[in-house]
Amino acid sequence: MNKKKNPDLVRSINYTVRLNKPENESFKKLLKDANDTRPQKFIREMLTKGFVIQPAKKEDMVMTDNLLQALNEHRTVFRRLSNLIKAHDPSLNYHIEQLVLSIQKVIDKHDW
């Protein structure tokens, strides 16, 4: 950050912290749990926000993709079922349409 543009945002305040071995091991474990975040970034986020957001792991992303795929498949099956019974039982058709809408709301609500 340029000091002339906004001097309040220049990182000019230093803190020095000394750790013993158990504290250092605990700190390294926290860094590893945060997907090997750099120590400076980790400490800055802890001081300013009080927590560090851990990036999503690949396994979690795959599980989320599988859930989305399953929801889409169920929605399609219920739509087909609704079309098959539309003329025979309008009340059951209405309930299936409501179920399809609720599945669609879940899909739309989340940023997959």
N, C-alpha and C positions, 0 to 999 in steps of 0.2 A: 504494500500500500504506500502510495506517495504521501510523504509528510505534509506537503503543501495542500493536497486536496482535502484530506480529513485526518488531522493529527491524532484524533481520539481513537482511531482504528489501527494505529501502528502498534505492533506488539513490541513494546519496549520495557515491560515490567518482567523481571526475572525472579523465579523462585528456585531454590536449591533444596532438594530432599535427599537425605541419605537413608538407605534401607539396609537392614541386616539380612542374612541369608534366608530365613523363613519368609520375611516380608517380600523379598525379591522373588522367591519362588511363587508365592501367592500372586504377585503382580504379573509375572510371566504367564501364569495360568489364566488370569483374567484377560490378558492380551490374546492368548490363544483362543479362548472362548469367544472373543470378539472377532474371530477370523483373522488373527495376526495383524490387528490394527497397529499402526505406529504408536509408540509410547506418547509422543507429544500430542497427537490427535486424540488419543484415548483420554489422557489427563485433561485436555482442554474441554472435551465433551462432558466429562464427569464434573468438572468445576462449573461449567456454564449451565448444563441441563440437569445434572444430577443422575444421569444414566447414559448408557451407550447403547444405541440400537444396533443389534447384531444383524448383519446382512443375511438374507435367506440362503439356506444351504441347498445344494443341488437336489438332494433327496426330498426336501420339502417342496421344491418346485415341481418335481416329477409327481409327487403325491397330489398336489393341487391340480396339475394338468389331468391326472387320472380321474379325480373327482369331477372336474368340469366335463370331461368326456362322458362319464357315467350319467351325470345330470342331463346332458343333451340327449343321450340315448333314451333315458326314461321319459323325457318330455316328448320325444318323437313317438315312442310306443303308446303313450297315453293319448296323443293326438289321433293316431291311427285307430285305437280302440274307440275313441269318441266318435269318429266318423262311422264306424261299423254299427254302433248302437243308437245313433242319432234318432232314427225314425221309431225305434221300438220302445225306448224308455227315456223320455226327455229329462226326467229328474236325475237319473244316473249320468246322463250326458252332461248335465249342468255341473254335477260334482266333479266329474273328470276334467271339465274345462277349468274349474276352480283350482284343481290340483296342478294342471299345466301352468296356469298363471302364477301360482305360488312358486313352482320350480323356476319359472322364468324370472321372477323377482329375485330369487336367491342368486341366479346366474348374473343378473344385471347389477346387483348390489355390490358384488365383490370385484375388485380389480385383478382379474386373473392375468 
